[in-house]
Amino acid sequence: MFEWQELLEVLSLRDYNTRLVVSSAVLLGAACGPMGAYLVLRRRSLMGDALSHATLPGVALAFLASVWLGGDGKSLPLLLCGAALTGLLGCGVVQFIRDRTRIKDDAAMGIVLSVFFGLGVVLLGFIQSMPKGSAAGLESFIYGKTASMVQNDFFVLSGSALVVLSAPVLLFKELRLLCFDGEYAAVLGWPVKRLDALLMLLLTVIVVAGLQAVGLVLIIAFLVIPGASARFWTERLDQMLLLSALFGAFSGWLGAALSALAPRLPPGALIVLVASVGFALSFFFGRERGLFIQFLRRRFLMQQGDAKDDLVCHR
């Protein structure tokens, strides 16, 4: 049990470490939300999963390269660069398979996800057998380490979130046309492939930045759930992007705050569970596509139809 004073301290972010962790989670959620909305509309929700798993061999290869060059392998910028390179490579492989074969998007992403993750697990097994491998701490990229984030992690996440959040504002018209009718955009002369590549680049940026917070296993939930939740509330893209950012930020804030009250509970998992509760509420009570709202609309239409039938009978 916790005291009300402790709850007030957590919610008011008085403690420096709590403030750092919660702020990082809020920024990550706010940036993942709009990207997830684009993925949902493009029907590429699995792409975030494929990309996040494709970063694992890059982390391992960056560690090995640093050790072979005489370093300790724990340089965060080097590890993140390795993750970004193999993440982009994974996106390129998905694009290549989709364009050059008859394999659909979901199968191509599933292939890349499993192959790259398998390679990463093999490389991690090799690293654990090295003298310096036991203390590498690379497992944090799989499960995340939200509770132990430091100021440098916050700065990296803040910069990445700022870059990702600027895209929906600066390229709103282009990305809207790409999401809803890519073929029509190509006919009009829009650089569809470049816009698609830009989306994948932004996705890579936020996935790599989020590895330290929630890990590659849970980052896909942070990407997809807020965007999918916002879809139940509106039919307009601008509102959907705003709602997905708010849902993601709120999930990050509440999940990280709850983890501060119960230190033995993992923050990443709590954040995802909070987002899942938000999805369930949106699924049932969403203003546009919620199950309860659709039931009421069908019932109203049936009553209207019965009233018209009665009127015709009386005449």
Residue, then its C-alpha position, 0 to 999 in steps of 0.5 A: m500500500f502507498e500513502w496519499q503523500e507518495l501519490l501526490e509526489v509522483l503525480s506532481l513529479r517532484d522527484y527528479n528521477t520520476r520526473l525524468v522517467v515520466s517525461s520520457a514516457v510522455l514524449l515517446g507516447a506523443a511521438c509514437g501516437p501519430m506514427g502509429a496512426y499513419l501505420v494503421l491507415r496505411r495498413r502496415s501496423l506490422m511494419g513497426d514490429a518488423l523494424s523494431h526486431a530488425t534493430l537487434p542485430g544492429v545493436a549486437l554488431a555495433f557492440l562487437a565492432s566497438v569491442w574489436l576496435g578496443g572499446d568497451g562496447k557500451s557507447l549508446p550513440l554507437l549502439l543506436c546507430g547500429a540499431a538504426l542501420t539494420g532497422l533501415l535495412g529491414c525496411g529496405v528488404v521489406q520494400f524489395i520483397r514487396d516490389r520484386t515478388r508477389i509476396k504481400d506486405d504482411a508476409a514480407m514483414g513477417i519474414v524480415l521480423s523473424v530472420f533479423f530477430g533470429l540473427g540478433v538472438v544468435l549474435l547476443g548468444f555469441i556476445q554472452s560468451m565473450p569476457k566483456g559480454s556478460a556485463a554488456g547490458l544489451e538485454s535492455f534493448i529487448y525489454g527496455k529500462t524505463a525506470s533507469m533512464v538517464q539525462n542523455d536518454f531523455f535528450v535523445l528521446s526529446g530530439s527524436a520526438l521533436v523530429v517525428l512530431s514535426a512531420p505531420v505538421l509540415l507534410f500534412k497534405e502530402l501524407r494524408l493523400l499518401c495514406f488514403d489514396g497512394e495511387y491517386a497521389a502517384v497519378l498527380g505526380w507526388p513522389v509517393k515512394r519518397l514519401d513512403a521512405l520518409l515515413m519509414l525513416l521517421l518510424t526508424v527514428i522513433v523506434v530506435a529512440g524508444l528502445q531504451a524506454v520500452g524495448l523492441v518487444l513492447i515498442i510495437a504496442f506503443l506504436v499501434i494501440p494509440g493510433a488504433s484507439a483514435r480511429f474509433w473516435t473520429e473520421r478526420l485525419d487531423q483529429m486522429l493524429l491529435l488524439s493518438a498523440l494524446f492517448g500515447a502521452f497519457s498512457g506514458w504518463l499514467g503507466a510510468a507514474l504507476s510504476a513509480l508507486a509500485p517499483r517492482l512492476p516494469p514500467g514498459a509493461l504498465i504503459v502498454l496495459v494502460a494503453s490497452v485499457g484505453f483501446a478497450l474503452s475506445f472500442f466500446f464507446g468511441r464516438e464514430r466507430g465504437l461498438f456501443i455507438q454502432f448498436l445505438r445507431r442500428r437500433f435508432l434506424m430500426q425504430q425509424g423503419d418501424a415507425k415508417d412502416d406503421l405510418v404506411c399501414h395507418r394510411 
